[in-house]
Amino acid sequence: MTPTPQGPDPEAPDLKGFAWLSIGAAVVTISLKSVAAWVTGSVGLLSDAFESVVNLVAAVVALVALRAAARPPDRHHQFGRGKVEYLSAGLEGGMILVAAVAIVWSAIERLITPQPVEQFGVGLLMSSAAAVANLGVGLTLIRQGRRHRSITLEADGKHLLTDVWTSAGVLLGVGVVALTGWNRLDPILALAVGINILVTGVRLMRRSGAGLLDVALPAEDQQAVAEVIRRYEERGIVFHALRTREAGRQRFVYVHVLVPGAWTVRQGHDLLEEFERDVAAALPGVTTFTHLEPLEDPASYADQHLGDARFRR
């Protein structure tokens, strides 16, 4: 089995700066939302501020994960540390669930004993500013996460956008309370916020679990590998046992290559090198493992049960 160089793509950009951006945004929004909740006494705004605390913790975890994932393979981590990004996303999902439970609990207490909301103008202004900051940072993180295949950045960005929608709902509720004087609307909205956050946490944890279970590459990546294979099949080369997996930003391809048994070792080696270069051109930074087998030997086909993942997710 002949692998191309393993580990993170040496030309991949450093993503830790985006984690610091998320940390800075979390500190700013916590400050603004905490003051807004304090001056108004709104449990909705308080729940919104509490979620931003979770954002801060998640951003710090993301920074640690990105630092670890960027480290090269070593004796004890020969495939790199890409999966740490799934652990980060799973931990963030767990923290979101804890925040959701706390928010729901506070909302139920305030629903039973409603409290008046005061100084609407100051609270709405500060919370709106925090929502705008989260919107800008969240969109940036999602865009960069998808661009560089980082589930950590994408998860953090989606969390921030959830915070934006949460803030929008809370601000709307506080505004309605100010107009109608119906104080129970504030905890009702906080309850809805908690449920929304709960759903987000469950989704993040499910995606994290899928990554830790060695999920296959996305369909478009598999299709790119399949296109490369088709070009070689037109030359009479046979492939089987194609498998793929991803570990954070890292991508892996495994395939068996069958060539005429009369070929020299040099011919087989040159073909594999050429094939691995073509796969790397189609999927930059990919690690490809190839296993060479003689085309005429029946034993070469005994491992086809490994399956062909080229068209399956």
Helices and strands as residue ranges (DSSP letters): E 2-3, H 16-40, H 43-69, H 84-112, H 120-147, H 151-180, H 185-212, H 219-233, E 238-247, E 250-259, H 265-282, E 287-294, G 298-301, G 304-306
